[in-house]
């Protein structure tokens, strides 16, 4: 069997799911623009993502057990369909001129719950349709598609939202969902994992096995905890960025879309690098150093610059090695975790690695609205104005500097622990 044939199902699944992810990201960005127009608050817009992540974190351990217990393909189809229904609800409310902020929070929470179950099933599905020797290549391709989504969605969403409104962005989302749903239902074959006791084991017992596996494999656990710290800083940055760029005299919605898209351009470059680079001798070291570079450049450059060009460069430097990091982390997990345990272990990973995201979003939005902006507004200090500017948005610049300090310090602290672990691929790969 040639390599194209053995990756047929992967290519079908990857391409159509990536298209659907682009549609979902367009809607999410358009909703962020709509909400910021309504409220003008960094915390209010950050709350959209908080509502998505809270159920994802709280229920992930149990969702992974459900994923291991039931058919992966059916689980993905049901979750995707229910998530699409929440998008339709937004569309109907918007067209009826009834859409309120609290509607978005509730609908995002429901959508996040569906993604909680779908995501570990999807991770296992990708593993089952990919030969082991192709893991690094396919992980690089998945990073590439995520990067292209990051590039395309802010620019496309800003254009669609500005020209045709929120309902047009939602319509694009639903069309891409339909393509992905039909392809998965009809054309993709996902092998089942044989398990004699899968139907009789309880969800709680399955969830416990995922936790025990991580306790018995501290290298994977420490990498996950390190990434939890990275996610805290990165999510706080996401909450701060709109409040920094939109009110800036040289910013605005469209500039925010362009600057955000540069993180995607960086991830394309990083994804290509991750796809073609030789297997590193120590994947743990690659993870640590790539994140130290990312967090040690982007926040500082944006905090002290007033030029959209420098903002774009900062985004590029902050994201170029993210695909390299994620590829190495996923290769470690796929080579280490037994397939029968993968769903519940990935779900435990989701809870531990991503629980800091809503905390970071809340922290970033709160600090801008309630601490940093009031400090800059009430300050007569010339050196603060020289460093971070003046007027609305200067508090966000101050917060970016604070995040740079937190991120660099966190990497140095965790780096000392991670240096005790080294991982290279099994010889068979």
DRENPA-368605 format. One record per residue (C-alpha): residue number from 0; x, y, z; chain. Coordinates in pm, 1 decimal, decimal comma, always signed. Layout:
N
NUM / X / Y / Z / A
...
This chain:
429
0 / +0,0 / +0,0 / +0,0 / A
1 / +143,1 / +340,3 / -99,0 / A
2 / +156,1 / +628,0 / +145,8 / A
3 / -126,4 / +819,3 / -21,3 / A
4 / -356,6 / +518,3 / +11,3 / A
5 / -274,0 / +453,5 / +374,3 / A
6 / -341,4 / +820,3 / +456,8 / A
7 / -666,0 / +847,1 / +253,0 / A
8 / -895,0 / +863,3 / +555,0 / A
9 / -661,3 / +1101,5 / +734,3 / A
10 / -660,2 / +1342,0 / +439,0 / A
11 / -1039,9 / +1334,4 / +408,9 / A
12 / -1091,2 / +1385,7 / +781,3 / A
13 / -819,4 / +1649,3 / +815,4 / A
14 / -919,7 / +1862,8 / +516,5 / A
15 / -1293,8 / +1878,1 / +586,5 / A
16 / -1263,1 / +1917,8 / +962,5 / A
17 / -1012,6 / +2199,0 / +904,1 / A
18 / -1262,4 / +2369,6 / +673,4 / A
19 / -1529,2 / +2339,8 / +941,4 / A
20 / -1288,7 / +2481,3 / +1200,4 / A
21 / -1233,1 / +2781,5 / +973,6 / A
22 / -1608,9 / +2841,1 / +957,6 / A
23 / -1641,9 / +2816,8 / +1335,3 / A
24 / -1346,7 / +3052,4 / +1386,9 / A
25 / -1501,4 / +3308,7 / +1150,0 / A
26 / -1820,7 / +3308,8 / +1357,7 / A
27 / -1626,2 / +3334,8 / +1684,5 / A
28 / -1423,6 / +3633,6 / +1561,7 / A
29 / -1732,7 / +3806,5 / +1422,0 / A
30 / -1908,0 / +3760,3 / +1756,0 / A
31 / -1607,8 / +3913,5 / +1933,4 / A
32 / -1631,9 / +4221,3 / +1709,2 / A
33 / -2008,7 / +4244,1 / +1763,2 / A
34 / -1972,4 / +4215,8 / +2140,4 / A
35 / -1689,5 / +4470,3 / +2166,5 / A
36 / -1904,3 / +4715,4 / +1970,3 / A
37 / -2185,8 / +4659,3 / +2220,4 / A
38 / -1983,6 / +4675,4 / +2543,3 / A
39 / -1637,9 / +4826,2 / +2478,1 / A
40 / -1506,0 / +4596,2 / +2753,1 / A
41 / -1209,1 / +4359,1 / +2734,2 / A
42 / -1357,4 / +4148,3 / +3014,2 / A
43 / -1693,8 / +4110,8 / +2837,4 / A
44 / -1532,9 / +3985,9 / +2517,2 / A
45 / -1299,6 / +3756,3 / +2711,6 / A
46 / -1606,9 / +3609,6 / +2883,6 / A
47 / -1713,6 / +3458,7 / +2548,2 / A
48 / -1413,5 / +3227,5 / +2551,4 / A
49 / -1443,1 / +3174,5 / +2926,4 / A
50 / -1793,3 / +3034,5 / +2878,6 / A
51 / -1660,0 / +2801,2 / +2609,7 / A
52 / -1371,1 / +2671,0 / +2818,7 / A
53 / -1532,4 / +2625,4 / +3160,4 / A
54 / -1747,6 / +2322,6 / +3063,8 / A
55 / -1457,8 / +2195,4 / +2853,3 / A
56 / -1233,2 / +2190,9 / +3159,0 / A
57 / -1482,1 / +2074,5 / +3421,7 / A
58 / -1620,5 / +1786,1 / +3215,4 / A
59 / -1314,3 / +1681,0 / +3011,6 / A
60 / -1209,5 / +1390,6 / +3233,3 / A
61 / -1553,8 / +1233,5 / +3206,6 / A
62 / -1582,0 / +1321,0 / +2837,9 / A
63 / -1263,9 / +1126,3 / +2764,4 / A
64 / -1408,0 / +822,4 / +2937,7 / A
65 / -1723,3 / +857,6 / +2725,8 / A
66 / -1503,0 / +883,8 / +2416,3 / A
67 / -1323,5 / +559,1 / +2502,2 / A
68 / -1653,4 / +387,9 / +2579,1 / A
69 / -1840,5 / +464,8 / +2254,9 / A
70 / -1785,4 / +465,0 / +1880,0 / A
71 / -1554,1 / +754,0 / +1782,3 / A
72 / -1724,1 / +838,5 / +1454,3 / A
73 / -2075,1 / +848,2 / +1599,7 / A
74 / -1952,7 / +1056,0 / +1894,8 / A
75 / -1797,5 / +1314,0 / +1661,5 / A
76 / -2108,4 / +1331,7 / +1442,7 / A
77 / -2349,5 / +1379,4 / +1733,7 / A
78 / -2132,9 / +1647,5 / +1898,5 / A
79 / -2081,3 / +1835,2 / +1571,7 / A
80 / -2454,2 / +1832,8 / +1502,9 / A
81 / -2544,7 / +1965,8 / +1846,7 / A
82 / -2277,0 / +2237,6 / +1820,7 / A
83 / -2420,8 / +2339,2 / +1482,4 / A
84 / -2763,5 / +2375,0 / +1642,2 / A
85 / -2621,4 / +2633,6 / +1883,5 / A
86 / -2488,0 / +2829,8 / +1585,9 / A
87 / -2831,8 / +2816,4 / +1425,3 / A
88 / -2978,1 / +2950,6 / +1751,3 / A
89 / -2744,9 / +3253,8 / +1731,5 / A
90 / -2848,7 / +3308,5 / +1369,3 / A
91 / -3220,3 / +3298,4 / +1451,4 / A
92 / -3186,3 / +3532,5 / +1751,0 / A
93 / -2977,9 / +3778,6 / +1551,1 / A
94 / -3218,0 / +3787,4 / +1256,1 / A
95 / -3509,7 / +3840,0 / +1497,1 / A
96 / -3317,5 / +4127,7 / +1662,5 / A
97 / -3334,0 / +3943,6 / +1994,6 / A
98 / -2966,0 / +3856,1 / +2040,0 / A
99 / -2832,6 / +3962,1 / +2381,2 / A
100 / -2495,3 / +3926,1 / +2547,5 / A
101 / -2618,7 / +3659,0 / +2788,8 / A
102 / -2746,1 / +3453,7 / +2494,0 / A
103 / -2393,1 / +3434,3 / +2359,8 / A
104 / -2253,3 / +3328,5 / +2695,6 / A
105 / -2511,2 / +3049,8 / +2732,3 / A
106 / -2474,3 / +2929,2 / +2373,7 / A
107 / -2094,1 / +2929,9 / +2398,0 / A
108 / -2116,6 / +2720,5 / +2715,1 / A
109 / -2332,7 / +2461,8 / +2536,7 / A
110 / -2102,5 / +2461,1 / +2236,1 / A
111 / -1802,5 / +2419,4 / +2466,2 / A
112 / -1968,2 / +2119,7 / +2630,1 / A
113 / -2013,6 / +1952,8 / +2290,4 / A
114 / -1650,1 / +2020,9 / +2203,7 / A
115 / -1550,8 / +1863,9 / +2535,1 / A
116 / -1674,8 / +1524,4 / +2420,2 / A
117 / -1585,9 / +1567,0 / +2053,2 / A
118 / -1222,5 / +1668,6 / +2097,4 / A
119 / -1081,0 / +1351,4 / +2261,6 / A
120 / -1279,6 / +1137,4 / +2017,5 / A
121 / -1125,8 / +1338,4 / +1733,7 / A
122 / -773,0 / +1297,5 / +1873,7 / A
123 / -817,0 / +920,4 / +1888,6 / A
124 / -974,9 / +914,6 / +1541,5 / A
125 / -674,3 / +1089,8 / +1389,4 / A
126 / -444,8 / +841,8 / +1563,4 / A
127 / -643,3 / +540,7 / +1437,5 / A
128 / -633,9 / +653,0 / +1072,8 / A
129 / -260,5 / +734,7 / +1079,8 / A
130 / +28,0 / +481,1 / +1065,8 / A
131 / +277,0 / +530,2 / +1349,6 / A
132 / +565,4 / +625,1 / +1121,1 / A
133 / +353,7 / +911,7 / +981,3 / A
134 / +276,3 / +1079,6 / +1317,6 / A
135 / +523,7 / +1366,9 / +1283,1 / A
136 / +411,4 / +1439,4 / +925,8 / A
137 / +39,5 / +1434,0 / +1007,6 / A
138 / +87,3 / +1636,7 / +1327,1 / A
139 / +269,9 / +1893,7 / +1116,9 / A
140 / -17,7 / +1899,0 / +867,4 / A
141 / -270,6 / +1948,2 / +1148,2 / A
142 / -61,1 / +2236,0 / +1281,0 / A
143 / -49,6 / +2376,8 / +928,2 / A
144 / -427,7 / +2373,2 / +893,4 / A
145 / -470,5 / +2532,8 / +1236,6 / A
146 / -224,5 / +2799,2 / +1124,9 / A
147 / -413,6 / +2867,3 / +803,1 / A
148 / -733,7 / +2898,7 / +1005,4 / A
149 / -560,1 / +3148,9 / +1233,0 / A
150 / -443,5 / +3348,8 / +929,9 / A
151 / -770,0 / +3339,9 / +742,9 / A
152 / -1039,7 / +3374,1 / +1004,9 / A
153 / -969,3 / +3727,3 / +1139,0 / A
154 / -929,7 / +3882,4 / +794,0 / A
155 / -1221,2 / +3689,6 / +641,7 / A
156 / -1441,2 / +3748,5 / +947,3 / A
157 / -1361,0 / +4122,0 / +956,2 / A
158 / -1440,9 / +4152,0 / +584,2 / A
159 / -1762,4 / +3948,6 / +600,7 / A
160 / -1877,1 / +4122,2 / +918,6 / A
161 / -1801,9 / +4466,1 / +778,0 / A
162 / -1965,8 / +4402,6 / +439,6 / A
163 / -2254,0 / +4163,3 / +508,8 / A
164 / -2294,6 / +4145,9 / +887,7 / A
165 / -2295,0 / +3876,5 / +1153,2 / A
166 / -2556,6 / +3661,4 / +979,5 / A
167 / -2331,1 / +3615,2 / +673,7 / A
168 / -2044,0 / +3494,1 / +893,6 / A
169 / -2275,9 / +3240,9 / +1057,3 / A
170 / -2399,3 / +3123,3 / +716,5 / A
171 / -2039,6 / +3046,9 / +610,2 / A
172 / -1994,7 / +2850,4 / +932,1 / A
173 / -2301,6 / +2635,1 / +863,3 / A
174 / -2197,6 / +2558,5 / +504,1 / A
175 / -1852,0 / +2440,0 / +612,8 / A
176 / -2010,2 / +2231,2 / +889,8 / A
177 / -2232,6 / +2057,2 / +633,9 / A
178 / -1935,7 / +1963,0 / +415,7 / A
179 / -1740,6 / +1819,5 / +710,2 / A
180 / -2041,9 / +1634,7 / +853,0 / A
181 / -2132,3 / +1460,2 / +526,1 / A
182 / -1770,3 / +1364,1 / +455,2 / A
183 / -1723,4 / +1209,9 / +799,8 / A
184 / -2059,9 / +1030,6 / +789,5 / A
185 / -2022,9 / +883,8 / +439,6 / A
186 / -1660,7 / +869,7 / +325,5 / A
187 / -1428,6 / +834,0 / +628,3 / A
188 / -1357,1 / +492,4 / +783,3 / A
189 / -1242,8 / +502,7 / +1146,5 / A
190 / -1132,0 / +164,8 / +1288,3 / A
191 / -1274,8 / +61,2 / +1622,1 / A
192 / -1048,2 / -26,9 / +1914,1 / A
193 / -1124,0 / -383,0 / +2031,9 / A
194 / -1214,1 / -388,4 / +2398,6 / A
195 / -1405,0 / -666,0 / +2568,0 / A
196 / -1498,2 / -470,7 / +2879,8 / A
197 / -1555,2 / -126,3 / +2727,7 / A
198 / -1932,8 / -155,7 / +2750,1 / A
199 / -1936,0 / -273,7 / +3112,1 / A
200 / -1683,4 / -33,0 / +3265,2 / A
201 / -1835,1 / +275,7 / +3426,2 / A
202 / -1742,0 / +627,8 / +3321,5 / A
203 / -1596,3 / +707,3 / +3664,9 / A
204 / -1371,0 / +401,0 / +3651,1 / A
205 / -1250,7 / +492,0 / +3302,8 / A
206 / -1182,5 / +851,8 / +3408,2 / A
207 / -982,2 / +729,0 / +3708,3 / A
208 / -761,4 / +519,2 / +3479,4 / A
209 / -665,4 / +829,5 / +3282,0 / A
210 / -561,5 / +1012,1 / +3599,7 / A
211 / -361,9 / +713,5 / +3725,1 / A
212 / -177,7 / +686,2 / +3393,7 / A
213 / -54,0 / +1045,5 / +3422,7 / A
214 / +54,6 / +990,4 / +3784,3 / A
215 / +257,9 / +691,3 / +3669,5 / A
216 / +416,0 / +886,4 / +3381,1 / A
217 / +551,4 / +1209,2 / +3537,0 / A
218 / +730,6 / +1323,5 / +3220,5 / A
219 / +399,2 / +1363,8 / +3036,4 / A
220 / +239,4 / +1519,1 / +3346,5 / A
221 / +510,2 / +1785,0 / +3387,3 / A
222 / +495,7 / +1877,8 / +3019,0 / A
223 / +117,2 / +1919,9 / +3054,9 / A
224 / +156,5 / +2138,5 / +3364,9 / A
225 / +419,5 / +2348,7 / +3187,8 / A
226 / +178,2 / +2401,6 / +2900,2 / A
227 / -92,4 / +2499,6 / +3150,2 / A
228 / +131,6 / +2787,8 / +3255,0 / A
229 / +190,8 / +2883,2 / +2891,1 / A
230 / -184,6 / +2878,0 / +2826,8 / A
231 / -245,1 / +3111,2 / +3120,5 / A
232 / -16,8 / +3376,7 / +2975,0 / A
233 / -135,2 / +3321,9 / +2616,8 / A
234 / -505,5 / +3345,4 / +2708,0 / A
235 / -447,9 / +3661,1 / +2911,8 / A
236 / -273,1 / +3801,7 / +2603,7 / A
237 / -578,9 / +3711,6 / +2391,2 / A
238 / -801,0 / +3909,5 / +2629,5 / A
239 / -569,2 / +4210,4 / +2621,9 / A
240 / -498,3 / +4230,8 / +2247,3 / A
241 / -837,4 / +4369,2 / +2128,5 / A
242 / -830,2 / +4631,0 / +2407,2 / A
243 / -480,7 / +4728,9 / +2293,2 / A
244 / -536,6 / +4753,0 / +1915,9 / A
245 / -902,4 / +4851,0 / +1861,3 / A
246 / -894,4 / +5187,1 / +2049,3 / A
247 / -544,2 / +5272,7 / +1927,7 / A
248 / -537,8 / +5565,4 / +1677,2 / A
249 / -339,5 / +5340,7 / +1440,4 / A
250 / -555,3 / +5036,8 / +1512,7 / A
251 / -919,8 / +4940,0 / +1474,8 / A
252 / -1111,3 / +4624,4 / +1383,6 / A
253 / -941,1 / +4569,5 / +1049,5 / A
254 / -590,8 / +4621,5 / +1190,4 / A
255 / -675,1 / +4376,1 / +1469,2 / A
256 / -766,8 / +4123,1 / +1201,4 / A
257 / -438,0 / +4177,8 / +1017,3 / A
258 / -225,1 / +4159,4 / +1332,7 / A
259 / -404,6 / +3845,2 / +1447,4 / A
260 / -355,3 / +3686,9 / +1106,4 / A
261 / +22,1 / +3722,1 / +1146,0 / A
262 / +12,1 / +3467,0 / +1423,9 / A
263 / -133,2 / +3232,8 / +1163,5 / A
264 / +137,5 / +3321,4 / +910,7 / A
265 / +394,7 / +3238,7 / +1177,0 / A
266 / +223,6 / +2909,5 / +1249,4 / A
267 / +226,9 / +2817,5 / +879,2 / A
268 / +603,7 / +2868,8 / +878,4 / A
269 / +634,5 / +2675,7 / +1203,5 / A
270 / +408,9 / +2396,3 / +1076,1 / A
271 / +619,2 / +2352,9 / +762,9 / A
272 / +927,3 / +2342,0 / +983,4 / A
273 / +764,6 / +2082,0 / +1211,6 / A
274 / +664,7 / +1870,3 / +909,9 / A
275 / +1006,4 / +1857,6 / +741,9 / A
276 / +1245,7 / +1882,6 / +1037,4 / A
277 / +1433,9 / +1567,8 / +1142,9 / A
278 / +1321,3 / +1395,3 / +1459,2 / A
279 / +1484,5 / +1581,5 / +1748,2 / A
280 / +1703,8 / +1398,1 / +1995,8 / A
281 / +1510,1 / +1542,0 / +2290,1 / A
282 / +1149,0 / +1646,7 / +2227,2 / A
283 / +1098,4 / +1776,4 / +2584,2 / A
284 / +1383,4 / +2025,1 / +2540,6 / A
285 / +1232,5 / +2145,5 / +2211,9 / A
286 / +899,2 / +2210,8 / +2388,1 / A
287 / +1060,2 / +2414,4 / +2666,4 / A
288 / +1292,0 / +2625,0 / +2448,5 / A
289 / +1026,8 / +2704,6 / +2188,7 / A
290 / +791,2 / +2843,5 / +2453,4 / A
291 / +1067,0 / +3040,0 / +2625,5 / A
292 / +1137,8 / +3214,0 / +2295,1 / A
293 / +768,4 / +3279,0 / +2226,3 / A
294 / +680,8 / +3428,4 / +2564,4 / A
295 / +1010,9 / +3615,6 / +2585,1 / A
296 / +956,3 / +3814,8 / +2263,5 / A
297 / +592,8 / +3887,4 / +2171,3 / A
298 / +461,5 / +4056,2 / +2485,4 / A
299 / +757,7 / +4292,9 / +2522,3 / A
300 / +763,0 / +4395,1 / +2157,2 / A
301 / +392,4 / +4479,2 / +2150,5 / A
302 / +401,9 / +4654,7 / +2488,1 / A
303 / +669,0 / +4904,6 / +2379,4 / A
304 / +576,5 / +4959,3 / +2013,6 / A
305 / +325,5 / +5193,4 / +1850,3 / A
306 / +351,6 / +5062,4 / +1494,5 / A
307 / +117,2 / +4804,5 / +1333,3 / A
308 / +422,4 / +4667,5 / +1149,9 / A
309 / +596,9 / +4595,2 / +1481,5 / A
310 / +275,9 / +4444,2 / +1618,7 / A
311 / +273,6 / +4203,6 / +1324,2 / A
312 / +640,6 / +4116,7 / +1379,4 / A
313 / +568,6 / +4054,3 / +1747,8 / A
314 / +282,6 / +3821,1 / +1661,3 / A
315 / +506,1 / +3633,2 / +1418,1 / A
316 / +786,2 / +3585,7 / +1671,7 / A
317 / +541,6 / +3479,1 / +1941,5 / A
318 / +377,5 / +3207,9 / +1731,7 / A
319 / +638,0 / +3074,4 / +1487,8 / A
320 / +753,9 / +2793,3 / +1718,2 / A
321 / +410,1 / +2701,8 / +1857,7 / A
322 / +351,6 / +2428,9 / +1592,7 / A
323 / +694,5 / +2285,3 / +1669,2 / A
324 / +598,7 / +2269,0 / +2037,0 / A
325 / +255,8 / +2112,9 / +1976,9 / A
326 / +390,0 / +1861,2 / +1726,0 / A
327 / +653,2 / +1739,3 / +1969,9 / A
328 / +406,4 / +1718,4 / +2257,8 / A
329 / +155,1 / +1519,9 / +2052,1 / A
330 / +420,2 / +1283,8 / +1914,5 / A
331 / +534,7 / +1210,6 / +2270,7 / A
332 / +178,2 / +1133,3 / +2377,1 / A
333 / +88,1 / +923,9 / +2072,3 / A
334 / +405,2 / +716,2 / +2101,0 / A
335 / +365,6 / +668,3 / +2475,3 / A
336 / -6,2 / +625,7 / +2550,9 / A
337 / -178,6 / +294,3 / +2460,9 / A
338 / -457,9 / +344,5 / +2205,3 / A
339 / -719,5 / +195,2 / +2439,5 / A
340 / -636,0 / +460,2 / +2702,6 / A
341 / -580,7 / +752,8 / +2469,2 / A
342 / -924,5 / +914,1 / +2488,9 / A
343 / -933,8 / +935,3 / +2867,9 / A
344 / -566,6 / +1041,1 / +2896,8 / A
345 / -614,6 / +1315,5 / +2637,7 / A
346 / -922,6 / +1426,7 / +2828,4 / A
347 / -724,0 / +1447,7 / +3152,2 / A
348 / -465,2 / +1643,3 / +2954,8 / A
349 / -739,3 / +1881,0 / +2841,9 / A
350 / -850,9 / +1947,7 / +3198,7 / A
351 / -500,6 / +2000,5 / +3337,5 / A
352 / -352,5 / +2185,2 / +3041,6 / A
353 / -647,0 / +2408,9 / +2957,4 / A
354 / -798,3 / +2491,0 / +3298,1 / A
355 / -576,1 / +2798,9 / +3308,4 / A
356 / -733,6 / +2945,9 / +2991,9 / A
357 / -1052,9 / +3086,8 / +3151,4 / A
358 / -842,3 / +3201,8 / +3446,5 / A
359 / -603,9 / +3378,9 / +3209,3 / A
360 / -887,5 / +3534,3 / +3009,3 / A
361 / -1050,5 / +3663,5 / +3328,7 / A
362 / -718,3 / +3785,3 / +3465,2 / A
363 / -625,6 / +3966,0 / +3143,1 / A
364 / -964,0 / +4132,8 / +3099,0 / A
365 / -990,9 / +4230,2 / +3467,0 / A
366 / -639,6 / +4372,8 / +3482,8 / A
367 / -694,9 / +4588,6 / +3174,2 / A
368 / -1039,8 / +4719,3 / +3273,2 / A
369 / -996,5 / +4755,1 / +3648,7 / A
370 / -624,2 / +4800,7 / +3715,2 / A
371 / -400,8 / +4898,0 / +3424,0 / A
372 / -629,8 / +5139,8 / +3238,8 / A
373 / -715,9 / +5329,9 / +3561,8 / A
374 / -344,9 / +5344,0 / +3648,7 / A
375 / -255,2 / +5492,6 / +3311,6 / A
376 / -556,9 / +5728,2 / +3310,8 / A
377 / -479,3 / +5866,2 / +3657,2 / A
378 / -102,3 / +5875,2 / +3620,0 / A
379 / +89,2 / +6190,6 / +3540,6 / A
380 / +415,7 / +6000,6 / +3514,3 / A
381 / +607,5 / +6096,3 / +3200,6 / A
382 / +806,7 / +5776,5 / +3195,2 / A
383 / +491,3 / +5559,2 / +3205,0 / A
384 / +351,0 / +5758,9 / +2912,9 / A
385 / +683,6 / +5727,7 / +2730,9 / A
386 / +689,2 / +5349,0 / +2775,8 / A
387 / +324,1 / +5261,2 / +2722,8 / A
388 / +162,6 / +5562,0 / +2554,3 / A
389 / -141,5 / +5756,0 / +2669,2 / A
390 / -517,0 / +5739,9 / +2627,6 / A
391 / -735,2 / +5429,6 / +2600,1 / A
392 / -520,5 / +5128,4 / +2518,2 / A
393 / -216,6 / +5240,2 / +2716,7 / A
394 / -331,5 / +5027,2 / +3010,9 / A
395 / -340,0 / +4726,5 / +2778,7 / A
396 / +19,6 / +4804,7 / +2677,9 / A
397 / +119,0 / +4804,6 / +3046,3 / A
398 / -55,5 / +4469,7 / +3088,0 / A
399 / +135,0 / +4321,4 / +2792,5 / A
400 / +460,4 / +4411,8 / +2968,2 / A
401 / +339,4 / +4244,1 / +3287,7 / A
402 / +251,3 / +3930,7 / +3089,8 / A
403 / +600,8 / +3930,4 / +2940,1 / A
404 / +750,4 / +3922,7 / +3289,9 / A
405 / +513,1 / +3647,1 / +3404,0 / A
406 / +575,7 / +3433,8 / +3094,5 / A
407 / +953,5 / +3458,0 / +3105,8 / A
408 / +964,5 / +3384,1 / +3478,5 / A
409 / +729,3 / +3087,1 / +3444,3 / A
410 / +939,5 / +2933,1 / +3164,6 / A
411 / +1260,4 / +2966,9 / +3364,8 / A
412 / +1101,9 / +2805,7 / +3672,1 / A
413 / +943,9 / +2513,9 / +3487,1 / A
414 / +1252,0 / +2475,9 / +3269,0 / A
415 / +1457,6 / +2364,5 / +3565,7 / A
416 / +1210,4 / +2081,5 / +3630,8 / A
417 / +1178,6 / +1979,5 / +3266,6 / A
418 / +1555,3 / +1950,2 / +3228,0 / A
419 / +1530,5 / +1633,8 / +3437,1 / A
420 / +1336,4 / +1458,5 / +3158,5 / A
421 / +1450,7 / +1358,7 / +2812,3 / A
422 / +1245,0 / +1191,3 / +2541,0 / A
423 / +1343,9 / +1043,4 / +2204,8 / A
424 / +1123,2 / +836,8 / +1973,7 / A
425 / +1116,3 / +454,7 / +1991,2 / A
426 / +1358,1 / +288,3 / +1749,5 / A
427 / +1070,8 / +140,2 / +1544,4 / A
428 / +976,9 / +493,5 / +1436,3 / A
